[in-house]
Amino acid sequence: MKYRRLGASDLMVSEISLGSWLTYGVGVERERAKACVDRAFDLGINFIDTANVYGRGAAEAVLGEVLAGRPRDSYVLATKVFGQMSDVDQGLSAAQIAKQIDASLQRLRVDYVDLYQCHRYDPNTQLEETMEALSKVVREGKARWLGFSEWSPQQIEAAFALQGVERFVSSQPQYSLLWRRPEAKVIPLSARNGISQIVWSPLAQGVLTGKYPPGRPAGPETRAMSDSMGNAMRNWLRPEILEAVQRLKPIAAAAGCTLTQFSLAWVLREPNVASAIVGASRPEQLDENAGASGFAIDPALFAQAEAIVAEVSRQPA
């Protein structure tokens, strides 16, 4: 496993990180979640990402349980705030941030998180209030560094312009061969300001593994057929996308790796990406994912893959 520095922070994170959206505490039972986390550590994955809203605290609680007993300095732990936790609890107000960080720490069974991220931008709260509240979290020792997810370039720049507040060191956008929107503005802006990307859905919800052939029903054990995990990937299952993905398999074979590894290596070819978040419902999935770290692939093969998917990538809503 290779490691990269996260923005201007002192955190060194594994190129492949373990996420918990739709999985732990939601679609994957505790024992299998523990097996996945244990396998991640065996493979050198040191970066674990979650959020308070995943299962409304369930993912954090499961991770807190399975991480208990491991030395706190042996892993980098990230969580997020913004999502709706109850009928009255949502957003990035000072009161919410103060309440939610304490609740997250209690569920995670730690004294601090390494990275505390705004899950989305809160248009109902003044940015100054949000940044001051986040800065207080850092200064109280409850989080070491700050990040955001899916903020617009204008929102990012507005945060940079504020004086006397802690700086962001990470951005968490959706990014994959099938979704390249961050390349236009977010990645260049981040690179100029000491921010790295931690990308979610680098495999387009599993479609870029190639395990969904067009014209055939998905297997019963796949995420696509899961009641709790399948809805998020429906938009990727268009026949033209699935057909294009199948055409990527010979290119991955020419590179000497699986399509999963090829797709993750494509994301990691971008220097501003610190880590690609993968979700695993079975430990053996992580073996293949981890194999993408440090894998050298001819850029010409990446260019061939880009050309194939360019016309069928899911368009922004």
Buried (B, 14 or more C-beta within 10 A) or exposed (E): BEBBEBBBBEBEBBBBBBBBBBBBBBBBEEEBBBBBBBBBBEBBBBBBBBBBBBBBBBBBBBBBBBBEEEEEEEBBBBBBBBBEBEEEBBBBBBEBBBBBBEBBBEBBBBEBBBBBBBBBBBEEBEBEBBBBBBBBBBEEEBBBBBBBBBBEBEBBEBBBEBEEBBBBBBBBBBBBBBBBBBEEBBBEBBBEBBBBBBBBBBBBBBBBBBBBEBEEEBEEEBBBEBEEBBEBBEBBBBEEBBBBBBEBEEBBEBBEBBBBBBBBBBBBEBEBBBBBBBBBBEBEBBEBBBBBBEBEBEEEBBEBBEEBBEEBBBEEE
